Amino acid sequence: MALTDVNPYPDLHCMWPSEKVRPFSLYGCQQKCFSSSQSSNLKEVLDELVPQEQKRVSEFKKQYSDTVIGNVTVDMIYGGMRGIKGMVYETSVLDAQEGIRFRGKTIEDCQKELPKAKGGEQPLPEGLFWLLVTSKVPTQQQVDWVTKEWNNRAHIPQHVVTMLNNFPNQLHPMSQFSAAITVLNLESKFAKAYADNVHKSKYWEYIYEDAMDLIAKLPTVAAIIYRNLYRDGTAVGAIDSKKDWSWNFSSMLGYDNKQFIELLRLYLTIHSDHEGGNVSAHASHLVGSALSDPYLSFAAAMNGLAGPLHGLANQEVLIWITKLIEKIGENPTDDQVKQYILDTLKAGVVVPGFGHAVLRKTDPRYTCQRDFALKHLPNDNMFKIVSQLYKIVPPILLEGGKVKNPWPNVDAHSGVLLQHHGMKEMNYYTVLFGVSRALGVLAQMIWSRALGFPLERPKSMSTDGLMQLVKKQPTQQTQEKAKAA
Ligand SMILES: CC(C)(COP(=O)(O)OP(=O)(O)OC[C@H]1O[C@@H](n2cnc3c(N)ncnc32)[C@H](O)[C@@H]1OP(=O)(O)O)[C@@H](O)C(=O)NCCC(=O)NCCS
């Protein structure tokens, strides 16, 4: 049996995409992968989990170290390494048909099971972070503990505020965000501990501290950028220690509408993680493997997220829809929308918000945002256009014959929800995505250091080298001919 066909986490149903796969324990017993600690202190829970997981991974590696798990073709190498299983990433797994699972949980599961704010319906991102780190659904008490920690760690040094205040207005919010995160690394406890020759078995503890500090500080940094660019530099105000992370972020941005705060809780939960191979997660994983501290590693992730084929697509979608409205009005006919899409493709431009490198179905992150819109803003004109695009774009892309996934992704919907609630500054949207992405990549970084992952260093080839290599090997066609003969 190939290793890829078994579920190593049978009793938790975690990290495994399909319930249809028969559970099978690698060790032949129904052992829990993680502890049952009820402490509300995340660090205490990790103190218990880390040695258990280190042991489990080490035994697994010993037993299966030379098991072959896949083939690599020339197409894969030239094709952005699609499909090559080349890294371990624990916090979430993306299934091409079913979408993202956070430690085995779908978005719907998270909406049902994770603790919510009083009177709220959407999960608190604090709970999602706990789930990503521990593989357990947290209690309300545990989530409250995380909120309190983040509120206590939110302060940012004056020199970072001064730097942000001095940036020119033309500098893209993502460039400002990334620069501020890099500069914040003066606060890194990991960098200080490393300089003091801390033993490598302790690395993960300092990464944990930095992860908690950085996540706590990001909303303040992001809100200062927003206020400087779009609200005449007005003050973000103080953190309310009794309120959750999203409430405080919303308040610092200047939004007190309950529905917007709920939207933010959903938004910050669903954009957090999308397994390890996407540009932002992979960038932070790679840079972190050099033992660059979490601030430097996360800044690298943000520079990747700022690309139009990745996170910036949510800005691109809204710019594209705005131009559509300018050109043909707020209530376009299907034929007019179709022509607009065809004109886009004819100009050699991608239709933003559609397609995905891994997914082959409608992104469930799109679907849950659509559900939110159907409930709260069914008559919004832009939402109606988004719904029209959902109907019209996929058949056109399919007809073109080259797109592997014609369905909408997360970015096709998020901007429309934000603009409905008054946040109309499209250039800013990727910063919100970035704040959320910290939850996933930093949760993973704790485990990357706890499990002692080494410096990442894949082998690259030159085209000449590849040509030499393939000459020595029969192609699939010649193998098939040989078989037939
Ligand atoms: C996400 C994305 C980069 C994935 O790229 P990918 O894995 O190379 O996708 P595919 O294998 O389906 O691409 C095959 C071809 O279809 C094209 N294609 C893919 N999505 C397309 C889209 N939305 N509009 C037009 N063409 C598209 C690709 O550019 C590629 O063209 P090429 O052969 O001329 O280079 C791509 O779908 C895209 O550019 N989408 C729009 C941007 C976006 O929404 N990004 C956010 C992703 S979450």
The ligand as an SDF file (V2000), in Angstrom:
LIG
                    3D

 48 50  0  0  0  0  0  0  0  0999 V2000
   -4.4440   31.2320   -9.4100 C   0  0  0  0  0  0  0  0  0  0  0  0
   -3.6770   31.0010  -10.6930 C   0  0  0  0  0  0  0  0  0  0  0  0
   -2.3830   31.8310  -10.6510 C   0  0  0  0  0  0  0  0  0  0  0  0
   -3.3150   29.5220  -10.8060 C   0  0  0  0  0  0  0  0  0  0  0  0
   -2.4310   29.3820  -11.8880 O   0  0  0  0  0  0  0  0  0  0  0  0
   -2.1410   27.9610  -12.5520 P   0  0  0  0  0  0  0  0  0  0  0  0
   -1.9850   26.9210  -11.5150 O   0  0  0  0  0  0  0  0  0  0  0  0
   -1.0070   28.1640  -13.4980 O   0  0  0  0  0  0  0  0  0  0  0  0
   -3.5100   27.6890  -13.3290 O   0  0  0  0  0  0  0  0  0  0  0  0
   -3.7580   26.7700  -14.5920 P   0  0  0  0  0  0  0  0  0  0  0  0
   -2.8650   25.5790  -14.5980 O   0  0  0  0  0  0  0  0  0  0  0  0
   -5.2270   26.5450  -14.6570 O   0  0  0  0  0  0  0  0  0  0  0  0
   -3.2990   27.7160  -15.7920 O   0  0  0  0  0  0  0  0  0  0  0  0
   -3.3360   27.2640  -17.1280 C   0  0  0  0  0  0  0  0  0  0  0  0
   -3.5030   28.4510  -18.0340 C   0  0  0  0  0  0  0  0  0  0  0  0
   -4.7690   29.0610  -17.7610 O   0  0  0  0  0  0  0  0  0  0  0  0
   -4.5880   30.4250  -17.4660 C   0  0  0  0  0  0  0  0  0  0  0  0
   -5.5280   30.8480  -16.4280 N   0  0  0  0  0  0  0  0  0  0  0  0
   -5.6760   30.3290  -15.1810 C   0  0  0  0  0  0  0  0  0  0  0  0
   -6.5870   31.0300  -14.4890 N   0  0  0  0  0  0  0  0  0  0  0  0
   -7.0370   31.9980  -15.3240 C   0  0  0  0  0  0  0  0  0  0  0  0
   -7.9670   33.0460  -15.1810 C   0  0  0  0  0  0  0  0  0  0  0  0
   -8.6050   33.2720  -14.0310 N   0  0  0  0  0  0  0  0  0  0  0  0
   -8.1780   33.8650  -16.2310 N   0  0  0  0  0  0  0  0  0  0  0  0
   -7.5320   33.6590  -17.4030 C   0  0  0  0  0  0  0  0  0  0  0  0
   -6.6160   32.7050  -17.5920 N   0  0  0  0  0  0  0  0  0  0  0  0
   -6.3780   31.8830  -16.5480 C   0  0  0  0  0  0  0  0  0  0  0  0
   -3.1690   30.5180  -16.9310 C   0  0  0  0  0  0  0  0  0  0  0  0
   -2.6790   31.8640  -16.9920 O   0  0  0  0  0  0  0  0  0  0  0  0
   -2.4640   29.5520  -17.8240 C   0  0  0  0  0  0  0  0  0  0  0  0
   -2.2490   30.2060  -19.0660 O   0  0  0  0  0  0  0  0  0  0  0  0
   -0.8960   29.9460  -19.9170 P   0  0  0  0  0  0  0  0  0  0  0  0
   -0.8730   28.4610  -20.2040 O   0  0  0  0  0  0  0  0  0  0  0  0
   -1.1010   30.7840  -21.1320 O   0  0  0  0  0  0  0  0  0  0  0  0
    0.2280   30.4010  -19.0560 O   0  0  0  0  0  0  0  0  0  0  0  0
   -4.5210   31.4000  -11.9310 C   0  0  0  0  0  0  0  0  0  0  0  0
   -5.7160   30.6530  -11.9480 O   0  0  0  0  0  0  0  0  0  0  0  0
   -4.8420   32.8830  -11.9680 C   0  0  0  0  0  0  0  0  0  0  0  0
   -4.0140   33.6710  -12.4670 O   0  0  0  0  0  0  0  0  0  0  0  0
   -6.0370   33.3040  -11.4670 N   0  0  0  0  0  0  0  0  0  0  0  0
   -6.3930   34.6960  -11.3770 C   0  0  0  0  0  0  0  0  0  0  0  0
   -5.6730   35.3620  -10.2120 C   0  0  0  0  0  0  0  0  0  0  0  0
   -6.2580   34.9360   -8.8770 C   0  0  0  0  0  0  0  0  0  0  0  0
   -7.4610   34.9170   -8.6870 O   0  0  0  0  0  0  0  0  0  0  0  0
   -5.3740   34.6270   -7.9290 N   0  0  0  0  0  0  0  0  0  0  0  0
   -5.7910   34.2350   -6.5880 C   0  0  0  0  0  0  0  0  0  0  0  0
   -5.5950   32.7760   -6.3550 C   0  0  0  0  0  0  0  0  0  0  0  0
   -6.2450   32.2700   -4.7970 S   0  0  0  0  0  0  0  0  0  0  0  0
  1  2  1  0
  2  3  1  0
  2  4  1  0
  2 36  1  0
  4  5  1  0
  5  6  1  0
  6  7  2  0
  6  8  1  0
  6  9  1  0
  9 10  1  0
 10 11  2  0
 10 12  1  0
 10 13  1  0
 13 14  1  0
 14 15  1  0
 15 16  1  0
 15 30  1  0
 16 17  1  0
 17 18  1  0
 17 28  1  0
 18 19  1  0
 18 27  1  0
 19 20  2  0
 20 21  1  0
 21 22  1  0
 21 27  2  0
 22 23  1  0
 22 24  2  0
 24 25  1  0
 25 26  2  0
 26 27  1  0
 28 29  1  0
 28 30  1  0
 30 31  1  0
 31 32  1  0
 32 33  2  0
 32 34  1  0
 32 35  1  0
 36 37  1  0
 36 38  1  0
 38 39  2  0
 38 40  1  0
 40 41  1  0
 41 42  1  0
 42 43  1  0
 43 44  2  0
 43 45  1  0
 45 46  1  0
 46 47  1  0
 47 48  1  0
M  END
$$$$
